[in-house]
Amino acid sequence: MWDRILDYYNEYKKSSNPERSVVSLTNRWSVIKKCTNKFCAAIAQVESLHSSGATEQDKIEKAKIMYREIEKSSYTMEHCWCLLRHQPKWQQHVSMLSTRRKLPGKRLAIADSTPVGDNTVGENVEVIIERPPGKKTEKKRERMRRATEASDSEFHASLTQIHEDRVMFMRERRQEAIKANSDRSELVSEKKRKTDMKIIKLDLAGMNAMQREYFQNLQKEIFEESKRRFSSTSTSPSPSQPFRGCCMWSATMSCCYVRAASS
């Protein structure tokens, strides 16, 4: 039988395909059968879940994922499975495998009842068939995945809350610092204003010439500074009454200065 398979292979193989002997074809078939048996077991496991609304392609994709999780490699022989899946003898072979019971990791020797085409394989080929995870394992894995996602979600929510609290705290501190600086500036301004008023009200009559000149200069500086400050903070005068505010302030300060100097 394998001689006929070898002749068929050599007749229809592509130029890119390697040369093979009977032993090489037998070994290649054992690899195909081993991987496809495991993929069929994954397909059966997926179908046993009875997922609502899942199409056949969805089940195949999920079986590929399950195969990759178990075998740590992808199933690359889907074209072989597509050729074998509807063959009666292959279906009988898969049905026979599904009725057997074995421990995980044990080796199962497939006797020469394995079908190939219209004949059976005349050699014993050792194949490792691992039982896919059961429903309980699948449910436990799904619960663990959901718990992990929930934990990650809670962590991100907590991290976001901490960030928002920190931003709020920094904003409040900045506002408090601005208010404190404003209060401090107002306090300093108030102290300076009081000091300036004391200097303006000084009686210069009882002072000697040097002291009188010194404090007169100070009073002039305070007066000029007050005019500049008032001019910079006052609103623009209307066209009908130009510079009325500035003139009134200047007149007031002049009166204070004259009274202080004459007292």
C-alpha positions, 0 to 999 in steps of 0.5 A: 500500500505504501508503495502505491502511495509513494508512486502517487506522491512522486507523480503528482508532487510539486517541484518544490516538494522534497523527495521522499521514501516510504519511511519518510512518507510514513513518518510524515503521515504520523506527524500529520495524524498526531497533530490532526488528532489533537486538533480534532479533540480541540474541535470536539471540546469547543462543540461540547460547549454549545456556544450560542450563535457561534458559526462553524468558522468561529468554532474552528478559530476557537479550536486553533486558540485552544490548540495553541494554548495546550501545544504552545504552537500553532496548528498548521495542517488545517488543509489536511484536516479539511481533506480528512474531516468528511472521510467516513474512515477518518470519522470512524477513527475520530469516533474510536478515539473519543470512546477511549479513556486515558490519563493526561500525558500517557502515550496511546498506541494506535494500531493498524486500524487507522484509516488512510484513503481506501485502505488501512495503515499496516504499521503501528504508529505511536501518537501522543493524544492529550485530553483538552481541558474540560468544562470545569477547567474552562469555566475556572480559566474564564473566572480567573480571566474575569477576576484579573480584568476586574482587578486591573479595572479597579487598579486603574480606577484607583490610580485615576482617583489618586491622580485626580486627588493629587491634582485637586490638592496641588490646585488648592495649595496653589490657590492658598499660596496665591491668596497668602502672597496677596494678603502679605502684599496687602499687609506690606502695602498697608504698613508702607502707607502708614509709614508714609503718612507718618513721614508726611505728617512730621513736624519739620519746624523743630529739626535742624537744616540737615534733618529738615532737608532729608525729610522734605526729600522723603516727603517729595518722593512719597508724594511723587510715588503716590501720584504715579500709583494713582495715575496707573490704577485710576481709570481713563478720564472722560473727554469732557473732564480730562484728568479730573481724578489726577488733579483732585488727587494732586491737589489733596496731596499738595494740601497735606504736604503744605500743612505738614510743612507749615505746622 
